Amino acid sequence: MGIFDQLYQSLKNDCVREPIIHGTAAATVASLVHFLYRGTRKSLLVWIGVLWPVAVGSSMYCDYSRIHEQLKNEQYKDALKYQIVNEGTDTNKPFSPRKGY
């Protein structure tokens, strides 16, 4: 498997692709604004200085959201199991047939 195949496989993951897109977009806008305002070549440093914090922050948020959703799904499954086990075990209920039959 070549390096481009590995890169393509990693970019299929939303938590890898989205931070790169967000970081690049934010860095490009900040660099362009800095260049138009100041007119210096330091806008490249602004681009690099904005790209990494935005990409890392977006990646951490994506991972947090994914883990939070997984935990909620596990809690929901456990609650369903608990409800199924305890719902059918009540023996003190009197039998009452449905009306209309």
C-alpha positions as CSV (number, residue, x, y, z in Angstrom):
1,M,0.0,0.0,0.0
2,G,1.5,3.3,-1.1
3,I,1.6,6.5,0.8
4,F,-1.2,8.0,-1.2
5,D,-3.5,5.0,-0.5
6,Q,-2.8,5.5,3.2
7,L,-3.5,9.3,2.9
8,Y,-6.7,8.6,1.1
9,Q,-7.8,6.0,3.8
10,S,-7.1,8.5,6.6
11,L,-9.0,11.4,4.8
12,K,-12.1,9.2,4.6
13,N,-12.5,9.8,8.4
14,D,-14.5,12.9,9.2
15,C,-12.4,13.7,12.2
16,V,-9.3,14.0,10.0
17,R,-10.8,15.7,7.0
18,E,-13.0,18.4,8.6
19,P,-10.2,19.9,10.9
20,I,-7.9,20.2,7.8
21,I,-10.7,22.0,5.9
22,H,-11.6,24.3,8.8
23,G,-7.9,25.1,9.6
24,T,-7.0,25.8,6.0
25,A,-10.1,28.0,5.4
26,A,-9.5,30.0,8.6
27,A,-5.8,30.4,8.0
28,T,-6.4,31.5,4.4
29,V,-8.9,34.1,5.5
30,A,-6.7,35.4,8.3
31,S,-3.6,35.5,6.1
32,L,-5.4,37.3,3.3
33,V,-6.8,39.9,5.7
34,H,-3.4,40.4,7.2
35,F,-1.8,40.8,3.8
36,L,-4.4,43.3,2.7
37,Y,-4.1,45.3,5.9
38,R,-0.3,45.2,6.3
39,G,1.0,44.3,2.9
40,T,3.9,42.3,4.2
41,R,5.2,38.8,3.6
42,K,4.6,37.9,7.3
43,S,1.1,36.8,6.3
44,L,2.6,33.4,5.6
45,L,3.5,33.2,9.3
46,V,0.0,34.2,10.2
47,W,-1.3,31.4,8.0
48,I,0.9,28.9,9.7
49,G,0.0,30.4,13.2
50,V,-3.7,30.1,12.5
51,L,-3.8,26.7,10.7
52,W,-2.5,24.6,13.6
53,P,-4.5,25.8,16.5
54,V,-7.7,25.8,14.5
55,A,-7.0,22.3,13.1
56,V,-6.0,20.9,16.5
57,G,-9.0,22.5,18.2
58,S,-11.4,21.2,15.6
59,S,-10.0,17.7,15.8
60,M,-10.3,17.7,19.6
61,Y,-13.9,18.8,19.3
62,C,-14.7,16.1,16.7
63,D,-13.2,13.4,18.9
64,Y,-15.1,14.7,21.9
65,S,-18.4,14.7,20.0
66,R,-17.8,11.2,18.7
67,I,-16.9,9.8,22.1
68,H,-19.8,11.6,23.7
69,E,-22.2,10.1,21.2
70,Q,-20.8,6.6,21.7
71,L,-21.3,6.9,25.5
72,K,-24.9,8.1,25.0
73,N,-25.6,5.1,22.8
74,E,-24.1,2.7,25.3
75,Q,-26.1,4.2,28.1
76,Y,-29.3,4.0,26.0
77,K,-28.6,0.3,25.2
78,D,-28.0,-0.4,28.9
79,A,-31.3,1.4,29.8
80,L,-33.1,-0.7,27.3
81,K,-31.7,-3.9,28.6
82,Y,-32.6,-2.9,32.2
83,Q,-36.1,-2.0,31.1
84,I,-36.6,-5.2,29.2
85,V,-35.4,-7.3,32.2
86,N,-37.5,-5.5,34.8
87,E,-40.6,-4.8,32.8
88,G,-41.7,-8.4,32.4
89,T,-40.9,-9.5,36.0
90,D,-43.8,-7.8,37.8
91,T,-46.0,-10.6,39.2
92,N,-48.2,-8.4,41.4
93,K,-50.2,-7.0,38.5
94,P,-53.7,-8.4,38.2
95,F,-54.7,-9.7,34.9
96,S,-56.9,-7.3,32.9
97,P,-58.0,-8.2,29.4
98,R,-58.2,-5.5,26.8
99,K,-61.5,-4.0,26.3
100,G,-63.2,-4.2,22.9
101,Y,-62.3,-7.8,22.1
